[in-house]
């Protein structure tokens, strides 16, 4: 695995306003196409609701911090919707594991598709959360969507299925996250065969 620590530095603000330094944080670029910047700087489509890209390591101390969630402006109906969607995501991720244990390939693929749709629902509520949460969700969406498109879900074993469940239940609940959490998630996805989540190799230093 490439040197993870060589990709970004001080890329985003955490929920308490402190600067975080994960190599796996997104920069929100506005509405339109979503994707990750590749080696040529172009954007490859990931999600149609916003533009995103991975930040490379920046050593400029004056680099602007990423915006954090405005928790005071969250509507009660959005909080309720988030609770429903999170429970649905946990149930779908659990179902992927159980279908895999039962050797039910069709059921496993259907459960993965359900999870993908629910992650899209959660993405619509991304402004409720800080950039670390948004980054983790977007990476998970990318990993799952690419696996579904490539037909890889049928071949998932317990490690891949459990990784999806661990990310959903452990990192998308709405709890406070920091740069170490984004690192843990990306390392987990890499370790269990989701290397395609990372759009370009880190620069060796």
C-alpha positions in Angstrom: 0.0 0.0 0.0 1.3 3.4 -0.9 2.5 5.8 1.8 -0.9 6.9 3.2 0.5 9.9 5.0 1.8 11.5 1.8 -1.6 12.5 0.4 -3.0 15.4 2.4 -2.3 17.6 5.4 -4.6 19.8 7.4 -7.3 19.1 4.8 -10.4 19.9 6.8 -11.8 21.2 10.0 -13.2 18.7 12.5 -16.6 19.1 14.3 -15.0 21.1 17.1 -13.3 23.5 14.7 -9.8 22.1 15.1 -7.8 21.3 11.9 -7.6 17.6 11.0 -5.0 16.0 8.8 -6.4 12.9 7.2 -5.2 11.9 3.8 -8.8 10.9 3.0 -11.0 14.0 3.2 -13.2 15.5 0.6 -13.3 19.1 -0.6 -16.9 20.1 -1.5 -16.8 21.9 -4.8 -20.5 22.7 -5.3 -23.5 21.3 -7.0 -23.3 19.2 -10.2 -21.3 16.1 -11.0 -19.5 14.3 -8.2 -16.2 12.5 -8.4 -12.6 12.1 -7.4 -9.8 14.0 -9.2 -7.6 11.6 -11.0 -3.9 12.0 -12.0 -4.8 14.4 -14.8 -7.0 16.5 -12.6 -10.3 15.6 -14.3 -13.3 14.5 -12.3 -14.7 11.0 -12.6 -18.4 10.6 -11.8 -19.2 9.2 -8.4 -22.5 10.8 -7.2 -24.8 13.1 -9.1 -25.6 15.4 -6.2 -22.4 17.2 -5.5 -18.8 17.6 -6.7 -16.1 16.3 -4.5 -12.4 15.5 -4.8 -9.6 14.2 -2.6 -7.2 16.8 -1.3 -3.5 16.2 -1.9 -1.2 17.0 1.0 -0.8 20.7 1.4 1.9 22.3 3.5 0.4 25.8 3.3 -0.6 26.8 6.8 -2.9 29.4 5.3 -4.9 26.9 3.4 -8.6 27.4 4.2 -10.2 24.8 6.4 -13.2 22.9 5.1 -16.6 24.0 6.4 -18.1 22.1 9.3 -21.7 21.2 9.7 -24.1 23.9 11.0 -25.6 21.7 13.7 -27.9 24.5 14.9 -29.7 24.8 11.6 -30.7 21.1 11.3 -34.5 20.6 11.0 -36.3 18.1 13.2 -37.6 16.3 10.1 -34.0 15.9 8.8 -32.9 14.4 12.2 -35.8 12.0 12.0 -35.0 11.1 8.4 -31.4 10.5 9.3 -32.4 8.1 12.1 -34.6 6.1 9.7 -32.0 5.9 7.0 -29.2 5.0 9.4 -31.3 2.1 10.8 -32.1 1.0 7.2 -28.4 1.1 6.3 -27.5 -1.0 9.3 -30.2 -3.5 8.5 -29.1 -3.8 4.9 -25.4 -4.2 5.9 -26.4 -6.9 8.4 -28.5 -8.6 5.6 -25.4 -8.7 3.3 -23.5 -10.6 6.0 -26.4 -13.0 6.7 -27.1 -13.7 3.1 -23.4 -14.4 2.6 -23.4 -16.8 5.5 -26.4 -18.6 3.9 -24.7 -18.8 0.5 -27.6 -16.8 -0.9 -25.8 -15.0 -3.8 -29.0 -13.3 -5.2 -30.0 -12.2 -1.7 -26.5 -10.8 -1.0 -26.6 -8.7 -4.2 -30.1 -7.5 -3.5 -29.0 -6.5 0.0 -26.0 -4.7 -1.3 -28.2 -2.8 -3.8 -30.5 -1.8 -0.9 -27.6 -0.5 1.1 -26.4 1.5 -1.9 -29.8 3.2 -2.3 -29.9 3.9 1.5 -26.4 5.4 1.4 -27.7 7.7 -1.4 -30.5 8.8 1.0 -28.0 9.5 3.7 -25.9 11.5 1.3 -28.8 13.9 0.8 -28.5 14.7 4.5 -24.8 15.2 4.4 -25.0 18.9 5.5 -26.0 17.6 9.0 -22.5 16.2 9.4 -18.9 17.3 9.4 -16.5 16.6 6.5 -15.1 13.5 8.1 -18.5 11.8 8.1 -19.2 13.0 4.5 -15.8 11.7 3.4 -16.4 8.2 4.9 -19.9 8.0 3.4 -18.7 9.0 0.0 -15.8 6.5 0.0 -18.3 3.7 1.1 -20.7 4.7 -1.7 -17.8 4.6 -4.2 -16.6 1.2 -3.0 -20.1 -0.4 -3.1 -21.2 1.2 -6.3 -18.1 0.1 -8.2 -18.4 -3.4 -6.8 -22.1 -3.6 -7.8 -21.3 -2.3 -11.3 -18.4 -4.8 -11.8 -20.4 -7.7 -10.5 -18.0 -8.2 -7.6 -20.6 -8.4 -4.9 -21.4 -12.0 -5.9 -17.8 -12.9 -5.0 -17.8 -11.1 -1.7 -16.6 -13.2 1.2 -17.0 -12.7 4.9 -14.2 -10.1 5.0 -15.8 -7.8 2.4 -19.3 -8.2 3.9 -18.1 -7.6 7.4 -16.1 -4.5 6.3 -19.2 -2.9 4.9 -21.1 -3.6 8.1 -18.3 -2.3 10.3 -18.1 1.0 8.3 -21.9 1.5 8.4 -22.5 0.7 12.0 -19.2 2.1 13.4 -18.8 5.3 11.5 -22.1 6.5 10.1 -24.2 6.8 13.3 -23.6 10.5 13.6 -21.1 10.3 16.4 -18.1 12.7 16.4 -15.4 11.7 14.0 -11.9 12.9 13.4 -9.1 12.3 10.9 -8.1 9.0 12.5 -11.5 7.6 11.7 -11.2 8.4 8.0 -7.8 6.8 8.0 -9.2 3.7 9.7 -12.0 3.3 7.3 -9.8 3.7 4.2 -7.3 1.2 5.6 -10.1 -1.2 6.3 -11.5 -0.9 2.8 -8.0 -1.3 1.3 -7.2 -4.3 3.4 -10.4 -6.1 2.5 -10.1 -5.6 -1.3 -11.6 -2.2 -2.0 -8.5 -0.7 -3.4 -10.4 0.9 -6.3 -11.8 3.4 -3.8 -8.5 5.3 -3.9 -8.4 7.2 -7.2 -4.7 7.7 -7.5 -1.6 6.6 -5.7 -0.1 8.7 -3.0 3.0 10.7 -3.8 6.1 9.1 -2.3 8.2 11.5 -0.3 
